[in-house]
Amino acid sequence: MRKRRRPDRLAARAVRADAEAGMAMTCRLDTAQVERVYERLFDAYGEQHWWPADTPFEVMLGAILTQNTSWQNVEKALDRLRGAVLLDAESLLSMPREVLADHLRPAGYYNLKAGRLAAFLAWYCEQGGYAALNALETAELRSGLLGVHGIGPETADDMLLYAFGRPVFVIDAYTRRLFGRLGMLPPDAPYESLRGAFEAAIPADARHYGEWHALIVAHAKSACRSRPVCAECPLRGLCPAALRQEAVGRPLYSN
């Protein structure tokens, strides 16, 4: 017999859904402000040439492996895979799970990621590979990706944007941090609300979205860190968080 859900849990879920709906209404971006942010980031860091991969399939592998680790560690894991097998779905899927996990050690959580990668590879092959998936409409493709074990919205959107060239804006922790400090968006808003805000403010263009995301990552690593380097930030004049630091006489950290 199925266990009945308790009324208080249902009520809590309803309250949470209402809160998310209300927060979604507040997620709006001013196009002119967003363009100023982009211009300053591009002037500071230049074109990023993302995603760092040779093929769309490598983009998809990297999107899974980069969960909770740095890209340098992902590259080490990919190099180990390249040294063992052809970097294609069939070859990787035929690899024993424990062997696959061992090659993924540099990426961290290697047993977990081996399971997620195996689930993705099985789905990928069942769907007919890249050509068949690329023929799908974006909404259908996104839904399919989100149905794969271990693939959440950020990973799915990484794949859609950089492997399939679809104009889908990626939201990550860096995006939340930056635009929260800029006072433009609530950093704890639901993923889809934030994604919708960016896609409403910025014309749909996969190349431009890809550059946007890459510039946010570059800026978060260079200046908008967990402990921000405000003194060297190209967005300092636009950032309420930095201006508050100056107003109360706190030091603006520098390298």
MARSEVO-724502 format. One record per residue (C-alpha): residue in one letter; x, y, z. Coordinates in Angstrom, 3 decimals, padded with zeros to 6 digits, m for minus. Each point is the difference from the previous one (the first is absolute). Layout:
BEGIN
@aa->A; px->X; py->Y; pz->Z .
...
END
This chain:
BEGIN
@aa->M; px->000.000; py->000.000; pz->000.000 .
@aa->R; px->001.323; py->003.455; pz->m000.896 .
@aa->K; px->000.737; py->002.165; pz->002.951 .
@aa->R; px->m002.309; py->003.013; pz->000.091 .
@aa->R; px->001.654; py->003.382; pz->000.121 .
@aa->R; px->m000.550; py->001.891; pz->003.204 .
@aa->P; px->m002.155; py->003.142; pz->m000.295 .
@aa->D; px->002.703; py->002.174; pz->001.554 .
@aa->R; px->002.466; py->m001.110; pz->m002.664 .
@aa->L; px->m002.498; py->000.836; pz->m002.706 .
@aa->A; px->m000.613; py->003.385; pz->001.588 .
@aa->A; px->003.730; py->000.678; pz->000.228 .
@aa->R; px->000.411; py->m000.915; pz->m003.646 .
@aa->A; px->m002.835; py->002.356; pz->m000.955 .
@aa->V; px->001.527; py->002.841; pz->002.014 .
@aa->R; px->003.363; py->m000.620; pz->m001.646 .
@aa->A; px->m001.596; py->m000.002; pz->m003.457 .
@aa->D; px->m001.784; py->003.274; pz->000.787 .
@aa->A; px->003.252; py->001.534; pz->001.215 .
@aa->E; px->001.788; py->m001.055; pz->m003.165 .
@aa->A; px->m002.802; py->001.399; pz->m002.128 .
@aa->G; px->000.200; py->003.301; pz->001.843 .
@aa->M; px->003.757; py->000.090; pz->m000.338 .
@aa->A; px->m000.297; py->m000.746; pz->m003.695 .
@aa->M; px->m002.022; py->003.197; pz->m000.380 .
@aa->T; px->002.892; py->002.027; pz->001.485 .
@aa->C; px->002.621; py->m001.456; pz->m002.356 .
@aa->R; px->000.245; py->002.715; pz->m002.598 .
@aa->L; px->003.102; py->001.431; pz->m001.590 .
@aa->D; px->000.404; py->003.394; pz->m001.619 .
@aa->T; px->001.465; py->m000.551; pz->m003.467 .
@aa->A; px->002.046; py->003.209; pz->000.054 .
@aa->Q; px->001.555; py->m000.868; pz->003.372 .
@aa->V; px->000.802; py->m003.512; pz->m001.153 .
@aa->E; px->001.657; py->001.324; pz->m003.150 .
@aa->R; px->002.214; py->002.304; pz->002.088 .
@aa->V; px->001.114; py->m002.967; pz->002.095 .
@aa->Y; px->000.822; py->m001.996; pz->m003.124 .
@aa->E; px->001.947; py->002.838; pz->m001.605 .
@aa->R; px->002.160; py->000.480; pz->003.083 .
@aa->L; px->000.662; py->m003.714; pz->000.377 .
@aa->F; px->000.890; py->m000.363; pz->m003.674 .
@aa->D; px->002.305; py->003.036; pz->000.141 .
@aa->A; px->001.722; py->m001.454; pz->003.073 .
@aa->Y; px->000.371; py->m003.651; pz->m001.055 .
@aa->G; px->m000.507; py->m000.176; pz->m003.755 .
@aa->E; px->m001.433; py->m002.889; pz->m001.977 .
@aa->Q; px->000.155; py->m003.247; pz->001.963 .
@aa->H; px->m000.268; py->m002.609; pz->m002.807 .
@aa->W; px->m002.124; py->m002.370; pz->002.070 .
@aa->W; px->m000.726; py->m002.934; pz->000.432 .
@aa->P; px->003.538; py->m001.510; pz->000.194 .
@aa->A; px->m000.633; py->m003.249; pz->m001.919 .
@aa->D; px->000.763; py->m001.487; pz->m003.429 .
@aa->T; px->m003.446; py->m001.490; pz->m000.699 .
@aa->P; px->m003.608; py->000.414; pz->001.178 .
@aa->F; px->000.258; py->m003.421; pz->001.636 .
@aa->E; px->002.967; py->001.174; pz->002.064 .
@aa->V; px->m002.047; py->003.018; pz->001.078 .
@aa->M; px->m002.655; py->m002.352; pz->001.339 .
@aa->L; px->002.530; py->m002.137; pz->001.840 .
@aa->G; px->001.574; py->003.098; pz->001.506 .
@aa->A; px->m003.368; py->001.387; pz->001.087 .
@aa->I; px->m000.573; py->m003.109; pz->002.121 .
@aa->L; px->003.535; py->m000.280; pz->001.338 .
@aa->T; px->000.290; py->003.670; pz->000.988 .
@aa->Q; px->m002.702; py->m000.370; pz->002.646 .
@aa->N; px->001.562; py->001.002; pz->003.337 .
@aa->T; px->003.555; py->000.276; pz->m001.292 .
@aa->S; px->002.316; py->002.284; pz->m001.973 .
@aa->W; px->000.474; py->m000.175; pz->m003.742 .
@aa->Q; px->003.683; py->m000.854; pz->000.487 .
@aa->N; px->m001.047; py->m003.217; pz->001.741 .
@aa->V; px->m002.468; py->m000.768; pz->m002.793 .
@aa->E; px->002.762; py->000.348; pz->m002.596 .
@aa->K; px->002.151; py->m002.461; pz->001.934 .
@aa->A; px->m002.852; py->m002.526; pz->000.047 .
@aa->L; px->m000.677; py->000.483; pz->m003.726 .
@aa->D; px->003.694; py->m000.471; pz->m000.782 .
@aa->R; px->m000.043; py->m003.285; pz->001.908 .
@aa->L; px->m003.037; py->m001.149; pz->m001.972 .
@aa->R; px->001.633; py->000.989; pz->m003.300 .
@aa->G; px->003.028; py->m002.059; pz->000.912 .
@aa->A; px->m002.142; py->m003.081; pz->000.613 .
@aa->V; px->m002.706; py->m000.078; pz->m002.697 .
@aa->L; px->m001.452; py->001.902; pz->m002.907 .
@aa->L; px->m001.977; py->002.889; pz->001.422 .
@aa->D; px->m003.378; py->m001.094; pz->m001.380 .
@aa->A; px->m003.187; py->m001.207; pz->001.638 .
@aa->E; px->000.238; py->m003.655; pz->m001.014 .
@aa->S; px->003.604; py->m000.395; pz->001.177 .
@aa->L; px->m000.663; py->001.661; pz->003.336 .
@aa->L; px->m003.208; py->m001.940; pz->000.554 .
@aa->S; px->001.791; py->m003.305; pz->m000.540 .
@aa->M; px->002.580; py->000.837; pz->002.659 .
@aa->P; px->m000.526; py->m001.813; pz->003.343 .
@aa->R; px->m001.458; py->002.386; pz->002.550 .
@aa->E; px->002.883; py->m000.345; pz->002.444 .
@aa->V; px->002.526; py->000.715; pz->m002.770 .
@aa->L; px->m001.965; py->003.045; pz->m001.114 .
@aa->A; px->m000.140; py->001.242; pz->003.590 .
@aa->D; px->003.759; py->m000.413; pz->000.391 .
@aa->H; px->000.646; py->002.177; pz->m003.069 .
@aa->L; px->m002.303; py->002.652; pz->001.463 .
@aa->R; px->001.874; py->000.272; pz->003.309 .
@aa->P; px->001.475; py->003.471; pz->m000.739 .
@aa->A; px->m003.530; py->001.424; pz->m000.399 .
@aa->G; px->m001.006; py->m001.022; pz->003.534 .
@aa->Y; px->m003.079; py->m001.994; pz->001.079 .
@aa->Y; px->001.184; py->m002.457; pz->m002.623 .
@aa->N; px->m002.361; py->m002.867; pz->000.888 .
@aa->L; px->m002.998; py->002.334; pz->m000.018 .
@aa->K; px->001.079; py->001.604; pz->m003.266 .
@aa->A; px->000.677; py->m003.372; pz->m001.605 .
@aa->G; px->m003.618; py->m000.951; pz->000.728 .
@aa->R; px->m001.317; py->003.280; pz->m001.369 .
@aa->L; px->002.178; py->m000.213; pz->m003.068 .
@aa->A; px->m001.094; py->m003.590; pz->m000.654 .
@aa->A; px->m003.663; py->001.032; pz->000.276 .
@aa->F; px->000.554; py->002.830; pz->m002.459 .
@aa->L; px->001.930; py->m002.192; pz->m002.446 .
@aa->A; px->m002.739; py->m002.643; pz->000.008 .
@aa->W; px->m002.663; py->002.638; pz->m000.646 .
@aa->Y; px->002.133; py->001.675; pz->m002.667 .
@aa->C; px->000.436; py->m003.258; pz->m001.912 .
@aa->E; px->m003.662; py->m000.981; pz->000.415 .
@aa->Q; px->m001.044; py->003.325; pz->m001.512 .
@aa->G; px->002.168; py->m000.533; pz->m003.079 .
@aa->G; px->002.969; py->002.208; pz->000.830 .
@aa->Y; px->000.724; py->003.616; pz->m000.746 .
@aa->A; px->m001.686; py->000.337; pz->m003.393 .
@aa->A; px->m003.303; py->m001.385; pz->001.253 .
@aa->L; px->000.059; py->002.156; pz->003.123 .
@aa->N; px->000.951; py->003.109; pz->m001.951 .
@aa->A; px->m003.102; py->m000.463; pz->m002.157 .
@aa->L; px->m002.265; py->000.478; pz->003.029 .
@aa->E; px->m001.603; py->003.293; pz->000.958 .
@aa->T; px->001.745; py->001.686; pz->002.910 .
@aa->A; px->m002.824; py->m000.562; pz->002.502 .
@aa->E; px->m000.194; py->m003.713; pz->m000.822 .
@aa->L; px->003.767; py->m000.411; pz->000.125 .
@aa->R; px->000.201; py->001.821; pz->003.334 .
@aa->S; px->m002.763; py->m002.170; pz->001.433 .
@aa->G; px->001.841; py->m003.129; pz->m001.097 .
@aa->L; px->003.272; py->001.146; pz->001.546 .
@aa->L; px->m001.704; py->000.853; pz->003.285 .
@aa->G; px->m001.413; py->m003.519; pz->000.094 .
@aa->V; px->003.497; py->m001.506; pz->000.127 .
@aa->H; px->001.296; py->m000.960; pz->003.452 .
@aa->G; px->002.440; py->002.609; pz->001.293 .
@aa->I; px->m000.815; py->002.753; pz->m002.501 .
@aa->G; px->m001.579; py->003.090; pz->001.517 .
@aa->P; px->m000.955; py->003.314; pz->m001.615 .
@aa->E; px->003.483; py->001.533; pz->000.004 .
@aa->T; px->001.652; py->m003.077; pz->m001.552 .
@aa->A; px->m002.790; py->m000.377; pz->m002.559 .
@aa->D; px->000.261; py->003.655; pz->m000.981 .
@aa->D; px->003.794; py->m000.227; pz->m000.294 .
@aa->M; px->m000.525; py->m002.802; pz->m002.512 .
@aa->L; px->m002.773; py->001.801; pz->m001.858 .
@aa->L; px->001.994; py->003.195; pz->m000.336 .
@aa->Y; px->003.503; py->m001.250; pz->m000.706 .
@aa->A; px->m000.561; py->m003.420; pz->m001.597 .
@aa->F; px->m003.211; py->000.660; pz->m001.942 .
@aa->G; px->000.247; py->003.751; pz->m000.552 .
@aa->R; px->m003.429; py->000.739; pz->001.474 .
@aa->P; px->m000.680; py->003.480; pz->001.443 .
@aa->V; px->m000.492; py->m001.064; pz->003.618 .
@aa->F; px->001.510; py->002.158; pz->002.752 .
@aa->V; px->001.962; py->m001.985; pz->002.598 .
@aa->I; px->m000.452; py->000.900; pz->003.666 .
@aa->D; px->002.742; py->m001.035; pz->002.391 .
@aa->A; px->001.238; py->001.027; pz->003.440 .
@aa->Y; px->002.186; py->002.717; pz->m001.535 .
@aa->T; px->m002.993; py->001.545; pz->m001.763 .
@aa->R; px->m001.982; py->000.044; pz->003.234 .
@aa->R; px->002.892; py->001.539; pz->001.922 .
@aa->L; px->000.769; py->002.706; pz->m002.553 .
@aa->F; px->m003.536; py->001.158; pz->m000.723 .
@aa->G; px->m000.939; py->m000.258; pz->003.665 .
@aa->R; px->002.850; py->002.348; pz->000.907 .
@aa->L; px->m000.962; py->002.308; pz->m002.843 .
@aa->G; px->m003.468; py->000.138; pz->001.523 .
@aa->M; px->m001.617; py->m001.006; pz->m003.270 .
@aa->L; px->m001.429; py->m003.385; pz->000.997 .
@aa->P; px->m000.736; py->m001.939; pz->003.196 .
@aa->P; px->002.842; py->m002.552; pz->000.175 .
@aa->D; px->m002.169; py->m002.705; pz->001.565 .
@aa->A; px->m002.768; py->000.199; pz->m002.616 .
@aa->P; px->m001.006; py->m003.254; pz->m001.735 .
@aa->Y; px->002.175; py->m001.033; pz->m002.929 .
@aa->E; px->m002.727; py->000.349; pz->m002.624 .
@aa->S; px->m000.951; py->003.463; pz->001.225 .
@aa->L; px->003.563; py->001.217; pz->m000.383 .
@aa->R; px->000.414; py->m001.645; pz->m003.384 .
@aa->G; px->m003.233; py->001.595; pz->m001.177 .
@aa->A; px->001.150; py->003.427; pz->001.166 .
@aa->F; px->003.199; py->m000.169; pz->m002.037 .
@aa->E; px->m001.684; py->m001.412; pz->m003.075 .
@aa->A; px->m002.634; py->002.756; pz->000.136 .
@aa->A; px->002.630; py->002.751; pz->000.288 .
@aa->I; px->002.571; py->m001.272; pz->m002.500 .
@aa->P; px->m000.891; py->m000.844; pz->m003.618 .
@aa->A; px->000.155; py->m003.735; pz->m000.687 .
@aa->D; px->003.390; py->m000.755; pz->m001.533 .
@aa->A; px->001.953; py->m003.103; pz->000.962 .
@aa->R; px->003.413; py->001.485; pz->m000.754 .
@aa->H; px->m000.762; py->003.086; pz->002.083 .
@aa->Y; px->m001.436; py->m002.065; pz->002.867 .
@aa->G; px->003.096; py->m002.171; pz->m000.054 .
@aa->E; px->002.259; py->003.039; pz->000.207 .
@aa->W; px->m002.120; py->001.446; pz->002.807 .
@aa->H; px->000.327; py->m003.115; pz->002.127 .
@aa->A; px->003.725; py->m000.274; pz->m000.629 .
@aa->L; px->000.552; py->003.653; pz->000.978 .
@aa->I; px->m001.953; py->m000.480; pz->003.226 .
@aa->V; px->002.217; py->m002.971; pz->000.869 .
@aa->A; px->003.166; py->001.970; pz->m000.826 .
@aa->H; px->m001.140; py->002.930; pz->002.132 .
@aa->A; px->m001.016; py->m002.189; pz->002.934 .
@aa->K; px->003.428; py->m001.615; pz->000.039 .
@aa->S; px->001.881; py->003.275; pz->m000.433 .
@aa->A; px->m001.921; py->002.539; pz->002.086 .
@aa->C; px->m003.476; py->m001.012; pz->001.209 .
@aa->R; px->001.261; py->m002.791; pz->002.221 .
@aa->S; px->m001.542; py->m001.185; pz->003.229 .
@aa->R; px->002.269; py->002.675; pz->001.500 .
@aa->P; px->m000.305; py->002.622; pz->m002.744 .
@aa->V; px->002.963; py->001.901; pz->m001.440 .
@aa->C; px->m001.978; py->003.228; pz->m000.306 .
@aa->A; px->002.974; py->002.318; pz->m000.503 .
@aa->E; px->000.761; py->m001.612; pz->m003.353 .
@aa->C; px->m003.575; py->m000.684; pz->m001.119 .
@aa->P; px->m001.063; py->001.404; pz->m003.396 .
@aa->L; px->m003.592; py->000.144; pz->001.320 .
@aa->R; px->000.904; py->001.931; pz->003.155 .
@aa->G; px->m001.918; py->003.118; pz->m001.003 .
@aa->L; px->m003.143; py->m002.025; pz->m000.689 .
@aa->C; px->000.118; py->m002.198; pz->003.078 .
@aa->P; px->m001.974; py->000.986; pz->003.126 .
@aa->A; px->001.963; py->m002.512; pz->002.063 .
@aa->A; px->003.292; py->001.728; pz->m000.849 .
@aa->L; px->m001.493; py->003.454; pz->000.504 .
@aa->R; px->m001.262; py->m001.014; pz->003.448 .
@aa->Q; px->003.501; py->m001.168; pz->000.885 .
@aa->E; px->001.383; py->003.397; pz->m000.946 .
@aa->A; px->m002.769; py->001.905; pz->001.781 .
@aa->V; px->000.739; py->m001.588; pz->003.365 .
@aa->G; px->003.746; py->000.274; pz->m000.458 .
@aa->R; px->000.705; py->m003.701; pz->m000.320 .
@aa->P; px->003.041; py->m000.963; pz->m002.088 .
@aa->L; px->m000.593; py->m001.114; pz->m003.560 .
@aa->Y; px->002.049; py->m003.186; pz->m000.220 .
@aa->S; px->002.621; py->m000.314; pz->m002.710 .
@aa->N; px->002.355; py->m002.752; pz->m001.095 .
END
